[in-house]
Amino acid sequence: MECPHLSSSVCIAPDSAKFPNGSPSSWCCSVCRSNKSPWVCLTCSSVHCGSYRCDDFVVNDTKLGLVQKVREHLQNLENSAFTADRHRKRKLLENSSLNSKLLKVNGSTTAVCATGLRNLGNTCFMNAILQSLSNIEQFCCYFKELPAVELRNGKTAGRRTYHTRSQGDSNVSLVEEFRKTLCALWQGSQTAFSPESLFYVVWKIMPNFRGYQQQDAHEFMRYLLDHLHLELQGGFNGISRSSILQENSTLSASNKCCINGASTVVTAIFGGILQNEVNCLICGTESRKFDPFLDLSLDIPSQFRNKRSKNQENGPTCSLRDCLRSFTDLEELDETELYMCHKCKKKQKSTKKFWIQKLPKVLCLHLKRFHWTAYLRNKVDTYVEFPLRGLDMKCYLLEPENSGPENCLYDLAAVVVHHGSGVGSGHYTAYATHEGRWFHFNDSTVTLTDEDTVVKAKAYILFYVERQAKAGSDKL
């Protein structure tokens, strides 16, 4: 919320300090009466919020950046106090073959040019998704090759803009800030990049993600892809982004999957099509519907939900194939999902089955680790075995005979992992492969890792890339 005293004071979250006059949970926004994420001005004591109901939001600093200066000063003090210890740890890391910034390849030493993303306050959910998408080569290259868009001119050029309702949306471009972020990664010029400009745009156009609470990485990914898709359809500042897509021969019309309008690079890369078959159990009437998708959300079968580690002995290990089979197998709908049969002219018991009518270039698989109980949202901590190479999707296709053998094989490009017990807490990191090497992305820290470490991860989101050339016969 843009406070009238912001230029001379600081707005802070009440739950970040102790206040004598009541608990923060009893405070509510003076505009929308919401008690979600309340903020208070230290000068005028006005209480506002950062929820989706209010279009403005809090920038937790003065116009002169005084809070940031205090943070930097405290950070310098901390650095001075622990300089010797950090130097010792840095030496150990530099001597490690996995965590070093130097790697020997064919006898020569090369630099590891990966760049981390600074955590802006529980933004690991965003960082893990951004690092994963940056390693989807075809998707990333499209944005990096887009022409830059000048959002500010004249006296305001080069200045940081805190977007508020009074400024309107003309200075906001998610595509442009996303492009800048991707360009900053893998350049090797810095160890970590701060995606604050992108985060402020996210706050403006995705109100659900305002504030500094932990968020669901999968939910953020879907919002991000959907908004990129919508903005790319319309172009920005007179530049038609869809025309660039049409000129790109690698994203031809045969690969397009339209979701909410014309095709963009989002649907061309991630877009697939499901066939949903529903059969009435009373009269046998069959209903078919085609649904476009950008990712598939897979249940972890109930018989595996008590298994927490790969090496646990009680029964077989859950595999990605078990999750895919559970998604596509024929199932009878329960009483709460009765099918409206047009022949019987009333709701009847029915069966449902999914087929994949068209596979995407990048297959994104989301494992549904969070589920609601009567009172709270629990996490399914089951280890799910997944292949690094040769995920074969042919048996899930509606017409497998029309697909070549290579078109159904996928190799893993990235995996997002949630560490912790709940969706509103814990921490997100990502593993991704770049030029044949696996990296672990943990906010600002990027380390080289190996395949054995990756396959032991408890995956939350998996990104598989369609295999283009003939390779080994490893299959799921």
C-alpha positions as CSV (number, residue, x, y, z in Angstrom):
1,M,0.0,0.0,0.0
2,E,1.5,3.3,-1.0
3,C,1.5,5.3,2.2
4,P,1.4,9.2,2.1
5,H,4.3,9.2,4.7
6,L,6.4,6.7,2.7
7,S,9.0,9.4,1.8
8,S,9.8,10.1,5.4
9,S,9.0,6.8,7.1
10,V,9.0,3.0,6.7
11,C,6.1,0.6,6.4
12,I,6.8,-2.7,8.1
13,A,4.9,-6.0,8.6
14,P,3.4,-6.0,12.1
15,D,4.2,-9.7,12.6
16,S,7.9,-8.8,12.2
17,A,8.1,-7.1,15.6
18,K,6.4,-7.0,19.0
19,F,3.7,-4.4,19.5
20,P,2.1,-3.5,22.8
21,N,-1.3,-2.6,21.5
22,G,-2.8,-5.9,20.4
23,S,-1.5,-8.8,18.3
24,P,-1.0,-8.4,14.5
25,S,-3.6,-11.1,13.9
26,S,-6.3,-8.8,15.3
27,W,-5.3,-5.9,12.9
28,C,-7.0,-5.5,9.5
29,C,-6.6,-3.3,6.5
30,S,-8.3,0.1,6.7
31,V,-9.3,-0.3,3.0
32,C,-10.5,-3.8,2.5
33,R,-10.7,-5.0,6.1
34,S,-8.5,-8.0,5.3
35,N,-6.3,-9.3,8.1
36,K,-4.0,-11.1,5.6
37,S,-0.4,-9.7,5.5
38,P,-1.1,-6.5,7.5
39,W,1.4,-3.6,7.3
40,V,1.7,-0.6,9.5
41,C,3.2,2.8,8.8
42,L,5.6,3.8,11.6
43,T,4.7,7.5,11.2
44,C,0.9,7.6,10.8
45,S,0.1,4.1,12.2
46,S,-2.2,3.4,9.1
47,V,-2.7,-0.3,8.7
48,H,-2.9,-1.7,5.1
49,C,-2.4,-5.0,3.4
50,G,-0.6,-6.7,0.6
51,S,-3.5,-9.0,-0.4
52,Y,-5.0,-9.5,-3.8
53,R,-8.0,-7.3,-2.8
54,C,-6.0,-4.1,-2.9
55,D,-4.3,-3.1,-6.1
56,D,-1.5,-1.2,-4.5
57,F,1.2,-2.8,-2.4
58,V,3.9,-2.1,0.1
59,V,7.4,-1.2,-0.9
60,N,9.3,-1.9,2.3
61,D,11.7,1.0,2.0
62,T,11.9,4.8,1.8
63,K,12.4,6.6,-1.5
64,L,16.1,7.2,-0.5
65,G,16.6,3.5,0.1
66,L,17.4,3.9,3.8
67,V,16.3,0.4,4.8
68,Q,18.5,-1.1,2.1
69,K,21.4,0.9,3.4
70,V,20.8,-0.4,6.9
71,R,20.7,-3.9,5.6
72,E,23.9,-3.4,3.7
73,H,25.6,-2.0,6.8
74,L,24.6,-4.9,8.9
75,Q,25.7,-7.3,6.2
76,N,29.1,-5.6,6.1
77,L,29.4,-6.0,9.9
78,E,28.5,-9.7,9.6
79,N,31.0,-10.2,6.8
80,S,33.8,-8.5,8.9
81,A,33.0,-10.7,11.9
82,F,33.2,-13.9,10.0
83,T,35.8,-13.1,7.3
84,A,38.3,-15.6,8.5
85,D,35.8,-18.4,8.8
86,R,34.3,-17.7,5.3
87,H,37.8,-17.6,3.7
88,R,38.5,-21.1,5.2
89,K,35.2,-22.4,3.9
90,R,35.7,-20.9,0.5
91,K,39.1,-22.6,0.2
92,L,37.5,-25.9,1.0
93,L,34.9,-25.3,-1.7
94,E,37.4,-24.3,-4.3
95,N,39.3,-27.5,-3.7
96,S,36.2,-29.6,-4.1
97,S,35.7,-31.2,-7.5
98,L,32.0,-30.8,-7.3
99,N,31.6,-27.4,-5.8
100,S,34.4,-25.6,-7.5
101,K,33.9,-22.8,-10.0
102,L,36.6,-24.5,-12.2
103,L,36.1,-27.8,-13.9
104,K,38.6,-29.9,-15.9
105,V,37.2,-30.9,-19.2
106,N,39.4,-32.9,-21.6
107,G,42.5,-31.9,-19.6
108,S,41.8,-28.2,-19.7
109,T,40.3,-26.0,-17.0
110,T,37.0,-24.2,-17.8
111,A,35.0,-21.8,-15.7
112,V,31.6,-22.7,-14.4
113,C,29.5,-19.7,-15.6
114,A,26.2,-20.5,-13.8
115,T,24.7,-17.5,-11.9
116,G,22.5,-17.8,-8.8
117,L,19.4,-15.8,-8.0
118,R,19.3,-13.8,-4.7
119,N,16.4,-14.6,-2.3
120,L,14.3,-11.4,-1.8
121,G,12.4,-12.8,1.1
122,N,10.9,-16.3,0.7
123,T,11.3,-16.1,-3.0
124,C,13.0,-19.5,-3.4
125,F,9.8,-20.7,-5.1
126,M,10.3,-18.2,-7.9
127,N,14.1,-18.8,-8.1
128,A,13.7,-22.5,-8.5
129,I,11.2,-22.1,-11.4
130,L,13.3,-19.4,-13.1
131,Q,16.4,-21.5,-13.0
132,S,14.5,-24.5,-14.4
133,L,13.1,-22.5,-17.3
134,S,16.4,-21.0,-18.0
135,N,17.7,-24.5,-18.8
136,I,14.9,-25.3,-21.2
137,E,17.1,-24.3,-24.2
138,Q,14.6,-23.7,-26.9
139,F,12.3,-21.7,-24.5
140,C,15.1,-19.7,-23.0
141,C,16.7,-18.8,-26.4
142,Y,13.4,-17.4,-27.7
143,F,13.2,-14.8,-24.9
144,K,16.9,-13.9,-25.0
145,E,16.7,-13.2,-28.7
146,L,13.7,-10.8,-28.3
147,P,14.5,-7.1,-28.9
148,A,14.7,-5.1,-25.7
149,V,11.8,-2.8,-24.8
150,E,12.4,0.7,-23.5
151,L,9.9,1.1,-20.7
152,R,10.9,4.6,-19.5
153,N,12.1,7.6,-21.5
154,G,13.6,11.0,-20.7
155,K,14.2,11.9,-17.1
156,T,13.0,8.6,-15.7
157,A,15.2,6.5,-17.9
158,G,17.5,4.2,-15.9
159,R,15.7,4.8,-12.6
160,R,14.1,2.0,-10.6
161,T,10.4,2.2,-10.8
162,Y,8.1,0.9,-8.0
163,H,4.9,0.2,-9.8
164,T,1.7,1.4,-8.2
165,R,-1.8,2.0,-9.4
166,S,-1.2,5.7,-9.9
167,Q,1.5,4.9,-12.5
168,G,-0.8,2.6,-14.5
169,D,0.3,-0.5,-16.3
170,S,2.1,1.2,-19.2
171,N,5.4,0.7,-17.5
172,V,4.9,-3.0,-16.8
173,S,6.1,-5.8,-19.0
174,L,6.5,-9.3,-17.6
175,V,8.0,-10.5,-20.9
176,E,10.7,-7.8,-20.8
177,E,11.7,-8.4,-17.2
178,F,11.7,-12.1,-17.8
179,R,13.9,-11.6,-20.8
180,K,16.4,-9.5,-18.7
181,T,16.5,-12.1,-16.0
182,L,17.2,-14.9,-18.4
183,C,19.9,-12.8,-20.1
184,A,21.6,-12.3,-16.7
185,L,22.0,-16.0,-16.1
186,W,24.8,-18.1,-17.6
187,Q,26.9,-15.1,-18.5
188,G,29.5,-15.8,-15.8
189,S,29.9,-12.1,-15.0
190,Q,28.5,-12.4,-11.5
191,T,27.9,-15.2,-8.9
192,A,24.3,-14.1,-8.1
193,F,21.7,-11.8,-9.8
194,S,18.9,-10.0,-8.0
195,P,15.5,-10.5,-9.8
196,E,13.9,-7.6,-7.9
197,S,12.6,-5.9,-11.0
198,L,10.9,-9.0,-12.2
199,F,9.5,-9.6,-8.7
200,Y,7.9,-6.1,-8.6
201,V,6.2,-6.8,-11.9
202,V,5.0,-10.1,-10.5
203,W,3.5,-8.2,-7.6
204,K,1.7,-5.8,-10.0
205,I,0.2,-8.3,-12.4
206,M,-0.1,-11.4,-10.1
207,P,-1.7,-10.1,-6.8
208,N,-1.7,-13.6,-5.3
209,F,2.1,-13.4,-4.9
210,R,2.3,-10.0,-3.2
211,G,4.1,-10.0,0.1
212,Y,7.0,-12.1,1.3
213,Q,5.2,-15.4,2.3
214,Q,6.4,-18.7,1.0
215,Q,4.4,-19.6,-2.1
216,D,3.7,-22.8,-4.1
217,A,6.3,-23.1,-6.9
218,H,3.9,-25.0,-9.2
219,E,1.2,-22.4,-8.8
220,F,3.7,-19.7,-9.5
221,M,4.9,-21.5,-12.7
222,R,1.4,-21.7,-14.0
223,Y,0.6,-18.1,-13.4
224,L,4.0,-17.1,-14.9
225,L,3.4,-19.2,-18.1
226,D,-0.2,-18.0,-18.4
227,H,0.7,-14.3,-18.2
228,L,3.7,-14.7,-20.5
229,H,1.4,-16.3,-23.0
230,L,-1.2,-13.6,-22.7
231,E,1.3,-10.8,-23.1
232,L,3.0,-12.4,-26.0
233,Q,-0.3,-12.6,-27.9
234,G,-0.8,-8.9,-27.8
235,G,2.8,-7.7,-28.3
236,F,4.2,-4.7,-26.4
237,N,5.1,-1.2,-27.4
238,G,4.2,-1.9,-31.0
239,I,6.4,-5.0,-31.2
240,S,4.5,-8.1,-32.3
241,R,6.0,-11.0,-30.4
242,S,3.7,-13.5,-32.1
243,S,5.3,-12.6,-35.5
244,I,8.7,-13.6,-34.1
245,L,7.2,-16.9,-33.2
246,Q,5.8,-17.4,-36.7
247,E,9.2,-16.6,-38.2
248,N,10.9,-19.2,-36.1
249,S,11.0,-22.4,-38.2
250,T,11.7,-24.6,-35.2
251,L,8.2,-23.7,-33.8
252,S,6.1,-24.5,-36.8
253,A,2.3,-24.5,-37.1
254,S,2.2,-28.3,-36.6
255,N,3.6,-27.8,-33.0
256,K,1.1,-25.1,-32.0
257,C,-1.4,-25.8,-29.2
258,C,-3.7,-22.8,-28.6
259,I,-4.7,-22.1,-25.0
260,N,-6.8,-18.9,-24.6
261,G,-6.2,-17.5,-28.1
262,A,-3.4,-17.6,-30.6
263,S,-0.3,-19.7,-30.2
264,T,2.8,-18.3,-28.6
265,V,6.2,-19.8,-27.6
266,V,4.6,-20.9,-24.3
267,T,2.0,-23.2,-26.0
268,A,4.4,-24.2,-28.8
269,I,6.9,-25.5,-26.2
270,F,4.8,-26.7,-23.3
271,G,1.4,-27.2,-25.0
272,G,-0.1,-30.6,-25.3
273,I,-3.7,-32.0,-25.8
274,L,-5.6,-34.5,-23.6
275,Q,-8.6,-36.5,-24.7
276,N,-11.1,-36.9,-21.9
277,E,-13.4,-39.9,-22.3
278,V,-16.5,-40.3,-20.1
279,N,-18.8,-43.3,-20.4
280,C,-22.3,-43.5,-18.8
281,L,-22.5,-46.8,-16.9
282,I,-26.3,-46.9,-17.4
283,C,-26.8,-46.5,-21.1
284,G,-23.2,-46.7,-22.4
285,T,-23.2,-43.3,-24.0
286,E,-19.6,-42.0,-24.6
287,S,-18.6,-38.4,-24.4
288,R,-15.2,-37.1,-25.7
289,K,-13.6,-33.8,-25.0
290,F,-10.2,-32.4,-26.0
291,D,-8.4,-30.3,-23.3
292,P,-5.2,-28.4,-24.0
293,F,-2.6,-28.5,-21.2
294,L,0.7,-26.9,-20.2
295,D,1.6,-29.5,-17.6
296,L,0.2,-32.7,-16.1
297,S,-0.6,-32.9,-12.4
298,L,-0.1,-36.5,-11.2
299,D,-1.3,-38.1,-8.0
300,I,1.0,-40.2,-6.0
301,P,-0.9,-43.5,-5.7
302,S,-2.3,-44.0,-2.1
303,Q,-0.5,-47.4,-1.6
304,F,2.8,-45.6,-1.8
305,R,2.1,-42.6,0.4
306,N,3.6,-44.0,3.6
307,K,7.0,-44.7,1.9
308,R,9.3,-41.8,2.7
309,S,12.7,-42.9,1.3
310,K,14.1,-44.7,-1.7
311,N,15.7,-47.4,0.4
312,Q,12.7,-48.2,2.6
313,E,12.0,-51.9,2.6
314,N,8.3,-52.1,3.1
315,G,7.0,-52.9,-0.5
316,P,8.0,-51.7,-4.0
317,T,9.3,-48.2,-4.7
318,C,6.9,-45.8,-6.3
319,S,7.9,-44.8,-9.8
320,L,6.9,-42.0,-12.2
321,R,5.3,-44.7,-14.3
322,D,3.0,-45.6,-11.4
323,C,1.9,-42.0,-11.2
324,L,1.3,-41.7,-15.0
325,R,-0.6,-45.0,-15.0
326,S,-2.8,-43.7,-12.1
327,F,-3.5,-40.6,-14.2
328,T,-4.4,-42.4,-17.4
329,D,-6.1,-45.6,-16.1
330,L,-9.9,-46.0,-16.3
331,E,-11.6,-44.9,-13.1
332,E,-15.2,-44.9,-11.9
333,L,-16.3,-41.4,-10.8
334,D,-17.7,-41.2,-7.2
335,E,-21.0,-39.9,-6.1
336,T,-19.8,-36.3,-6.0
337,E,-18.8,-36.4,-9.7
338,L,-21.9,-37.8,-11.4
339,Y,-21.9,-37.3,-15.2
340,M,-24.8,-35.5,-16.8
341,C,-25.8,-38.0,-19.5
342,H,-27.5,-36.3,-22.5
343,K,-29.2,-39.6,-23.5
344,C,-30.5,-40.4,-20.0
345,K,-31.1,-36.7,-19.4
346,K,-29.9,-36.9,-15.8
347,K,-26.8,-37.4,-13.8
348,Q,-25.5,-41.0,-13.8
349,K,-22.6,-43.0,-12.6
350,S,-19.8,-43.1,-15.2
351,T,-16.2,-43.9,-15.9
352,K,-13.5,-41.6,-17.0
353,K,-10.2,-42.1,-18.9
354,F,-7.5,-39.8,-20.1
355,W,-5.5,-40.2,-23.3
356,I,-2.7,-38.0,-24.5
357,Q,-3.8,-36.8,-28.0
358,K,-0.7,-34.7,-28.6
359,L,2.6,-34.6,-26.7
360,P,4.4,-31.3,-26.1
361,K,8.0,-30.5,-26.9
362,V,8.7,-30.1,-23.1
363,L,6.6,-32.4,-20.9
364,C,6.1,-30.8,-17.5
365,L,5.0,-33.2,-14.8
366,H,3.8,-32.0,-11.4
367,L,3.6,-34.5,-8.6
368,K,0.7,-33.6,-6.3
369,R,2.6,-33.7,-3.0
370,F,0.2,-31.3,-1.1
371,H,-3.3,-32.4,-0.3
372,W,-6.0,-31.1,2.0
373,T,-7.2,-33.0,5.1
374,A,-10.1,-31.9,7.3
375,Y,-8.1,-29.1,8.9
376,L,-4.8,-28.5,7.1
377,R,-2.8,-29.1,4.0
378,N,-0.3,-32.1,4.3
379,K,2.7,-33.0,2.3
380,V,3.2,-36.5,0.7
381,D,6.9,-37.0,1.3
382,T,7.1,-40.3,-0.7
383,Y,10.2,-40.8,-2.9
384,V,9.2,-41.2,-6.5
385,E,11.7,-42.9,-8.8
386,F,12.2,-41.0,-12.1
387,P,14.5,-41.6,-15.1
388,L,17.1,-39.1,-16.3
389,R,16.8,-40.4,-19.9
390,G,14.4,-42.3,-22.1
391,L,11.0,-41.5,-20.5
392,D,8.8,-43.4,-22.9
393,M,5.3,-41.8,-23.3
394,K,4.1,-44.0,-26.2
395,C,1.8,-46.2,-24.2
396,Y,-0.2,-43.2,-23.0
397,L,-0.9,-41.9,-26.5
398,L,-4.4,-42.0,-28.1
399,E,-2.9,-43.1,-31.4
400,P,0.6,-44.4,-30.7
401,E,0.9,-45.8,-34.2
402,N,1.0,-42.3,-35.7
403,S,4.1,-41.3,-33.6
404,G,7.7,-42.2,-34.4
405,P,9.7,-43.9,-31.8
406,E,11.9,-40.9,-31.0
407,N,9.0,-38.5,-30.7
408,C,7.8,-40.4,-27.6
409,L,11.1,-40.4,-25.7
410,Y,12.0,-37.6,-23.3
411,D,15.1,-36.7,-21.3
412,L,15.2,-34.8,-18.0
413,A,16.2,-31.2,-18.2
414,A,15.3,-29.9,-14.7
415,V,13.6,-30.9,-11.5
416,V,12.2,-28.7,-8.7
417,V,12.4,-30.0,-5.1
418,H,10.5,-28.9,-2.1
419,H,12.3,-29.4,1.2
420,G,10.2,-29.3,4.4
421,S,6.8,-30.3,5.6
422,G,4.2,-27.8,4.3
423,V,3.4,-25.7,1.2
424,G,3.5,-22.5,3.2
425,S,7.0,-23.3,4.7
426,G,10.1,-25.1,3.7
427,H,12.5,-24.3,0.9
428,Y,12.7,-24.8,-2.9
429,T,15.8,-25.7,-4.9
430,A,16.3,-27.0,-8.4
431,Y,18.5,-29.3,-10.3
432,A,19.1,-28.7,-14.0
433,T,21.4,-29.9,-16.8
434,H,23.4,-27.5,-18.9
435,E,25.8,-28.6,-21.6
436,G,26.0,-32.1,-20.3
437,R,26.6,-31.1,-16.6
438,W,24.2,-31.2,-13.7
439,F,23.9,-28.1,-11.4
440,H,22.1,-27.6,-8.1
441,F,20.5,-24.2,-7.8
442,N,19.9,-23.1,-4.2
443,D,19.1,-19.3,-4.5
444,S,22.4,-17.5,-4.7
445,T,24.5,-20.7,-4.5
446,V,25.1,-22.8,-7.6
447,T,27.1,-26.0,-7.4
448,L,28.1,-28.7,-9.7
449,T,26.5,-32.1,-8.8
450,D,26.2,-35.5,-10.3
451,E,23.5,-37.8,-11.7
452,D,23.4,-40.0,-8.6
453,T,22.5,-37.0,-6.4
454,V,19.8,-35.9,-8.8
455,V,18.0,-39.2,-9.0
456,K,17.8,-39.4,-5.2
457,A,15.8,-36.1,-5.1
458,K,12.2,-36.1,-4.0
459,A,10.9,-34.4,-7.1
460,Y,8.0,-31.9,-7.0
461,I,8.1,-30.7,-10.7
462,L,9.9,-32.5,-13.5
463,F,10.8,-30.9,-16.9
464,Y,11.3,-33.5,-19.7
465,V,12.5,-32.4,-23.1
466,E,11.6,-34.3,-26.3
467,R,14.5,-36.3,-27.6
468,Q,15.5,-35.0,-31.1
469,A,18.3,-37.4,-32.1
470,K,18.6,-41.2,-31.8
471,A,20.3,-42.2,-28.6
472,G,20.4,-45.1,-26.2
473,S,17.5,-47.4,-25.4
474,D,17.1,-46.5,-21.7
475,K,13.3,-46.4,-21.0
476,L,11.1,-45.9,-18.0
